[in-house]
């Protein structure tokens, strides 16, 4: 009755015209047999709550006296662990008839602290409580009692049993719980005390009985798993595992056919059959992108005793969980590049249904390169070669195309020479906020920069709903001093000449677009774009390095990153960030789309899930290079993000998206939207990785 939880053509940037062409790419894979684990050892298990800590698998379970524990080094061979509080706690007696009996533990390691939620009750009673134990780690087992965090009595709207810890897309803690008596509820938890902070929301009900809930987040949706039917009636037991999903953690949850789980809906994941029947007490765990489902089943040849089962869990083409594996599908290919010696290089192989990755150089395994991104901090001659990546799961293996990495001695590294972002701008909290940094190693003096806020001039590109009267203000980060402002550029000849020199598209001299051409010291700056007349619409913010190459030396500052907070509208209005890589060789960039991660900054209305497509731009059309959705905590990308000064995300999984990739000189766009066409605020970021 419970579970656990758990990326020199510098003058041709035309992102508006080209990034709006929408291409649909369908990847088809064939189903394979279910990957059921072969288990041995102590498999006497009811209501498993599974978790993996520092390489060791743990299961908390309904045991009879205290909270039963089992552990395994490989997840297959299980040994009996020491129960938690085998003799019981005094406060339990109010709810369980003076026994040491507990039910349905949920085990998790959250931000460095081990948590174990469990139910104290008697069978068929609504007099129940949910207890909490905390420890420094599961392995240490130094459990401390936090008492009853939630209770129920006769006539209460819910039954306080079957707790399950989960996190939302931003990493915030929640607890689902409930059984008969109106079904399943969910409530937010205080991230410091791990106790409920407010009211509980009813999210599922079923006349046949529903309990053992768990909520997990994957690819823009919250999935609610539950056990429906009777658990413990021998051959007559009807337990089976169902699932529904929702765009919000508080619902509404619907099944595959659109039936609400509050009205008895739920798509069956597992109904058992043969010798083993009545699967339930499910526990879903994400092992770094390799999902598993642990549950108990009743052994019809052994007195209907409960037995532990574990299966790999996959996601089908429609985004529903299944035991049937589908082969991995590549959603992009690693790109060939020529980098300057000593500069960074990153090879990226995005894929869906991936359980494991392995990179190869010239046909030989690259030791330790077992993630979607292979990063070389300072490429040398020995790093040159032909790279491929294999992506595997239980259903099969696919291999990428070869990507040749050349390392150029004596060459200057590629660099960002201009950046732009497109999104909806309004007034007040809805204004577009774009930040950029001028820097580079050993830089000093002034950088001549052209900053533009385009609105009306977007009409010839077919952009509907353009901002008609954009106002531009530039502020220095730190001092917050105004560096300049403009409302209507009035055909300024110096701005027009600079725009022509950098290859920016021309504006009519009478347009209401706004621009600044100014010399700036190294440092950070914020550009604010709003509707001067109180209007709202689509705007394009551009930052151009306006220093001619003949006047540039190694100490001249230059743009090294751009970030923009923009509003994504529901439907076909994504946010777009464009950039150009200039110079004689490739440059490595980190591109991020932060949605749920912004919740930590007390922003409301953030985009709940993000998707990203990376396009190469040319005069003849766009080429889709990579696509990605969701963040699994790739440690390579996390380390690079920290090195370039990007704020930290959750260790995963979240619905934010990132790409770390090395690109040859040329113009590119990254198109960001909501996985389910939602609206919301998103932070777009592009960082040059030196």
N, C-alpha and C positions, 0 to 999 in steps of 0.2 A: 504494500500500500504506500509506495513512495519511490523516488528516484534521486539521481544526482545530475548536476549539469556539467552540464557543460558543452600600386605604380609610373668660294665666297659668293652665296646667293642672298645678300643681305638686303636687297632693295625691292623685293617682290612680294612682300607680305600682303596677301589678299584673303585673309581668313573668312571674311564675311561672305564673299561670293562663292567660295569653294566648299566651305565646311557645312553648308546648309544642304548639300546633296546627301540624301539618306540612302544608305545601302543596307540591305538585309542579308545576313549570312546565316544559313541554316546548316548545322552540323548534326549528322545523324549517326547514331551508334546502335549496335545490336545488343539485345539483352543476353545475359549469361546466367549461369546457375547461382543460387544463393550461396554466399560465403559464410557458412556456419562454422564457428570455431570448434575444434576438438578439445574438450575439457577433461580434466582429471583431478583427483584429490578430493577436497572437501567441497562437494557440490550441493550440500543440504542448505537450501537457500529459499527464503520467502521475502519478497519485496526488496530486491537488491538495489542499493544505491552505489553506483560505480564511479571511481575517480582514479586518476593516475598522477602520482606525485614523485618527482625525481626518479622516473624510470620504473617505479614499483606500482602495480595495480592494487587497488584496495576496494573492498566491498563491505558496506555496512548493511545489516539485514535484520529482519524480524527474527528474534532468536529464542525468546521465552523468558530469559532472565537478563535484564540489561539490554544493551545494544550489541548484537553479534558482529564480529569482524572476521574477514578473511583477506589474505593477501597473496600476490603472485608476482614473480619477476617477469613473466612473459605473457600474462593474461590467460594462460592455458592450464598450468598446473597450480592448483589452489591449496593453500595451507590455512589452518585455523589460527586466527589471531586472538588476542586477549579481549574479551568483551569490555565495553565501556560501562562502568557502574553495575556490575553483575548483581550486586546485592540491593540495587535500587536506591532511590532517594526519598526522603520523608515526604516531600511535597507531592510525590506521585500518588500517594494513598488517597487523596481527595478525588482522584479521577479513575483509578484502576482497581479499587476494592482491596487496598492494602496488599498489593502484590509487587513483584519486581518486573512486571510485564510491560514492554513497550512495543510500538509498531513502527514500521515504515520509515526508517531513517534516510535522510538525504545528506550526502557527504560532499564536501567541496573545499577547495583551497582558494580563498579569495583575498587577493592583495596581501599575501604573506601570512594569512591567518587561516587555520583549519576551522571549519564550521561543521557541526552535525546537528541538523534539526530532526526531531522525532516526535511521534504521537504517543500520548498517554491516555488510555481509555479502556473500556471493556467492550466486547463484541456486541453490537446492536444498540449501544448507548450513545446519546448525544452529549452526555457529560464527559467532556474531553478537553485536552489541552495539548498544545505544541510546545515542547521544550527545546532549549538550545544549549549545546555544549561547544566550547571553543578551546583551541589548543594552538601552540606555536607551530606544530606541523602534525600531520596524521601519523607519521612514523614515530615522532617523539611520544605521542600519546599522553601528553600532560594536560588532560582535559579538565576544564573548569566549568562548573555549573552556572548558567545564566538564568535559570529558573524558567517559569512558564511565560512565553512571550505572547500567547494568544489562547483563549479558552472559550468554551461554549457550554451552555446548559440547556435543559429541556425547553423547547420553544424558541431557541435562538435561530436566526436565519440560516446558519450554516453549522456544520460539524467540524470542529477544530482537530482534524486528523490529516494524515497523508501529506505532510509538508514537502515542498520541493523548492530549493533555492534556484534562482535563475538571475540572469542579468539582461538588461535591455541593450539596444544597439549602441548606446553611449557608455556601457559598462556599469550602469547604475543597478543596485541590488533590488530584487523583488522576491516574493514568496507566493507560490500557488499552493492551494490546499483545498480540502473538502471531500465529501463523500455523499452518501444519501443525505436527505435534508437539503434540497435545493442545489446539490451538485458542487461544482468547482468554482472557487473564487481566487482572485489575485490581489495582492496588496504591495505597495512600495515599502522598502525597508530603509531605515536610517543607516548610512554607510559607516557610521562610527559604532553604533550599538547593535546593528543587525536586527533590530526589532521594528515592528510595523510603525509607520508614521501617520497613518490616516485610515480612511474607510477602505473596505474591501469591495471589489467589483465582481459580481456574478458573471461568469464567462461560459459556463456549460452546464447543461442539465440533461437527464435522460431517465425516462420512466422505468427502464430496466436496471437502473443503478449505475452510477459513474463515480470513479475515484482514481487514486494513483496518478495524479496529473504531473506533467512536466512541460515546461515551455522552453523552447530553444529558438535562437534567431539564426536564420540562414538566408542570404541573398535577397534581403529586402522584406522578408516576411517573418512573423512570429508563428511558430508551429506549436500547437497544443496537442500533446499526446495524453491519452487517458485509458484506463481500463474500464470496460463496460460489462455489466452482468454480475453474476455471483462467482465469488472466488473459491469457495471452500465447501462445496457440496458434492464431493466425490465425483462419480460418473455423471452427475447432473449439473456439474459446474459449467457456467456459460461465459466465463471471463473471455474477453478478446480485446486486442489493442486497437484503438481508433486514433485518428488524427484529423485536425482541421487547422486552418491558418488565418492570419489577420495581418493587416498593415500596422496595427497598433497593439501593444502588449495587453491592453485592457479590452481588446475585441473591437467589433464583433468577429468571432471565429466562425468560418464556414467550411464545409467539407468540399470534396472535389466536385460535387454536383451542385454546390451553392446552397446547401441546406445548413441553416444556422445550428451551431452546437448547443445553443440555448434552447433549441426546439427539438433536440434529440439527434441532430446530425453528427456525422463522424465517419470518415472513410476508414475501412478496416485495413490495418497494416498486417496483423497476424491473428489468425483464429485457431491455430494448432490443428491437430488431427492425428489419427493413428494411436500409437501408444501414449504419446504425450499430448495432453489436452489443456485447455483453459489458460493460455498464456496471459500474463499480466504482471503488475508490479514493475512496469518497464522503467528503465533508466537509460537515457540517451546521453552519449558522451562524444565530444569532438576532440579527437586525438590529432590536433594539428592539421585538420582537413580530412582526416580519415575517421569517419563517424562509426560508432558502434551502438547497438541496442542490446542491453542486458535485461533479462526478465526471468521469472520463474514459470515452470510448467508442471502439471501434475502427471506423475508416472502411473499409468493405468495398470502396470504389471507389478507395482510395488506399493499397494495400498493408497494410491493417489497422493503419495508424498511429493513435496515440492523439490524441484531440481533446477539448478542454474543453467541457463542457456545464454550464449552471446553470439550475435550475428554482426557482420559488417552491414552498415546502413548506407544506402546510396540515394541519389536524387535523380529522378527521371527527367525527361525533356520538358515536362510541364512544371517542374519544381516541386514534385511530391516525393516523400520518402518511400523507399522500397528496399526489399532485400535483394532484388535483382540488379546485379551490377551491369553498368554500361561502360564500354571502353572509354578511356580518356579521349577528349577531343581538343585539339589545339585551337586556340582562338587568336593566334598570332604566331609569328616565326621570329627567331633571333635574327638580328640584322647585321649584315657585314659592315665593317667600319675600318677606317684608317686613323689611328690616334697618334698624337705626338708622344715620343718617349717621355716617360715620367708622369703622364697625365692619367686620369682615371678611365676605366673602361667597364661597361656593364652590358652583359648579354641577358636578355629577358625572353622567357618562353612561357607565355600565358596558356593555361589549359583549364578545362572543366573536368569534373569527375577524377581529379588527380589524387592519388594516395601517396605517390613518391616520385621524386625527380632524381636524375643522375646526368651530370654533364660529362662530355667527352671532348678531349683535344687530340686531333689527329688520330682518332680511333681509340685512344687510351683513356681510362677513367681518370677524371680529375678528383683527387681525394678531397673529401669534405664538401664538394659542390653538389649538394642534394636539395636545393630549393629552386623555385622558379627563376631566381635571379642569381647570376654568377658575376661577382664584382671583383675587379682588380684595382686596388687603390692607386698603384703607380706602375703602369705597364712598361715592361722591358722587352728586349728582343726575344727572350725565351718564352714570352707569352704569346707571340705571334703564332698563328696556326688556324686550322679549320675546326670549328666548334659545332657540336650537335648536343641535343638534349633528348633523353628518353623519359617519357611520362608513363607511369604504370599504375594499375590497380588490379584487383582480383580478376577482372574480366579480360585484361590484356595490356599491351604496351604499344605506344605509338612513338615515333621518332621525328624530331624536327628536321628541317632542311639544314644543310651546312651553312654556317656563317663564318666568313673569313675575317679574322682580325689581323690587321697589319699594324706594325709599330714603326713610326717614322722618326729616325734620328735627325736632329737639327731642325725639326719643323716646329712652328708655333702651334700651340693647341687651339682648337676651335673655341668660340666664345659666343655668348648671347649678344646680339647687336640691336635687336628690338623685341618688344613684347606688347601684347594687347590682350584685352579681355572684353567680352560682350555679354551683357545681361540687362535685366530690367532695373532702371533707376527711377527713384521718385523723390520724395522729400522726407525729412526727419529720419526716423529709423530705417526707412526704405531707400535712402540714398545709396549710391554705389560707392564703396570704399576700396581704393586700390593702393597698395603699398609697394614700394620698390626700394632697392638698395644699390647705391653706387659704391664700388670698391674694387677689390682685386689686390693681390699681393704687392706691397710696397708702393701703393698709389698715393698721390698727393695732388694739390692744385684743383683746378676747376674742370668739370665735365660739362660740355655744352649739350643740353638735353631738350628735345622737342616733346611736349606732352599735349595730347589732343583729346578732346571729348566730343565725339561725333554723334549727332542725332539726326537732324534733317537730311544730311548728306548721305544717309544710308538708304534713302528711298530708291535710288537707281539700282541697288543691289537686291531689290525685292523684299526688303525687310519690312514687315508689317508692324504697325504700332510703334514707330520710332519716336524717341523723346524729341519734342519739337523745340524746346528752349533750354538746352543744357547749360548749367553753370558749373565752372571748374574752379576749385580752390586747391592750392598746394601748401602743405604744412610740413615743417621739419619735425621728425620724430624726436622725442626727448624734450626739446624746448617748447614744442607745440606752437612755435612762431610761424606766422603766415609768411610764405615765401613768394606768393603771387596768387593772382586770381584773374578770371576772365569771364565775361558774359557777352558772347558774340564777338567773333574775331575780326569782323569788319574788313576782311580782305587784306590784312596786314602783309605788306610785301616781303618783310623779312621772314615771317612764318611761312608764306607761300614758297619762297625760295628754299628754305630749309626742308619743307615737305617734298619738294621736287628732288632735292639732293639725296634724300634718304629713301626715295621711292614710294612715299605715302600717296594714296590716291587723292586726286585733286578735289578741292571744295569750291563751290561757287563763292565769289567774293562777297555776295550779299547774304550768305547763309547765317543762321543763328548758332552754328557750331562754335565751340570755344577752344582756345589753344594758348599755350605758353611756350616761349623759346627763351631759355635762361641758362646761365652758368651756375652749377651747383657743386658744393664741396662733397667729398666722400661722406657717406652716411645714409641714413634711412629717411624716406619721405612718404607722405600720404597724400594721395589725390582724392578729393571728394567731388563726386558728380551728382548733381541733383536737378530737379525741375525748377528752373528759375521762376516760372509762372505758376508753380504749384502742380505742374503736370507730371505724369508718369509715363514711361515708355522705355523702349530698348535703346541702349546707348553703347558706344564702343569707346573704350579708353585705350590710348596708345602711348607707349614710351619708346622714343627713338634715341639711340646714340647718334648725336649730330656732329661728332668730331670727325672731320675728314681723315682718312687713313694716312695721308701724307703728313698730318700734324700730330699723329698719335705716337707715343712711345710707351715703354713698359710701365711708366709711372702714371699714365693718364687714367683717371678713374673711369669706370664703365658700369653699365647695368649688370648685376649678377643674380638678381632674383626679382620676382614679381609675385604679389599676392593680391587677390581681389575678392571682397565679400560682395556677392551678387545674389539676386533673387531669381530662382528658377520658377517659372510659371508652370502650372499643370498643363498637360498636353504637349504639343510640338514646339515648345519654346525652351530649348536647353540653354545652358551657359557655355560659352566658348572662350578658350584662352588660346592665343596664337603667339608664336615666337619664331625668330629666325636665328639660325646658327651661321655665323660668318667665320672667315679664316680659311686656312689651307687644309685643315684636318677636322676630324669629328670632335664633338663635345658630348660629355655625359650630363644628362639632366635628370632631376627628380621632379616628377609631376604629381601633385596630390589634389584630391577633391575631398574636403572635410565637410561632413554633414553632421552626423551624430557626435563627433568629437567636439563640436562647438558648444554642446550643452554644458560643458564644464566652465564656459565663460558666461553663463547665465543668459544666453541668447535663447529667445523663444522662437518657435516657428522654423526650426532648422529642417533641412531636407532629411527625411528619415532614412533614406538609402540613396546610394550614389552609384552611377555607372559611368564609365569613361571609355571613349574611343579615341585613339591616336591616329591622325591622318597626316600623310605627306602631301603637300600642296604643290601643284604645278599648273601651268597655263592650260594644260589639256585635261585637267580633272584631278580628283583626289584619289589617293591610294590608302586603304585602311591597313594600318600596320599592326595594331594590337587593340584588344578590347579587354576590359576587366570590370569586375563588380565585387565589392566586398574586400575586407582586410582580414587575413588570417594571422597577422602578427609576424610576418616575414622578418627575421632578425637582421638580415642583410640590409633591407630597406630601412628598418628602424635605426640601425647604427649610422647609416648615411644621413638620414634625416637629422639625427642629433648633431652630426659633424657640421652640417650647413646651417644649424641654428633653427630648424623647424621645431615647433612645439610637439610634445610627445603625444602619441595616440595610445589607446589601450593596447595591451599585449595581444589582443584578439580574442574572438573574432568580433569585428564591427562592420558596419555598412559603409564606412569610408573606403576610398579607393586610392591606390598609388601605383605609379610605374617608375622604375629606375632603368634608364635605357641610354645607350650611346647612339648618337645620330650623326650622319654625315652633314656637311654644310647644306643649308636650304631652309625653306619655310615649312612650318608644321602647325597644326591645330589639334587641340584636345577638346572634345565635345563631351560635356557632362550633363546628365539628366537624372531624374528619379527612376529607379527600376520599375516602378509601377505608375509612372507619369504623375507623381505627386508634385506639389509646389513646396518651396521652402528655401531657406537661406543656405548657401554653400560658399565655402572659402576655396578659391582656386589658387594654386601655388605652382610656380616654376622656379627651380633652383639650378644654377650652374654648379656642377660638382667638380672641383678643381682636381 
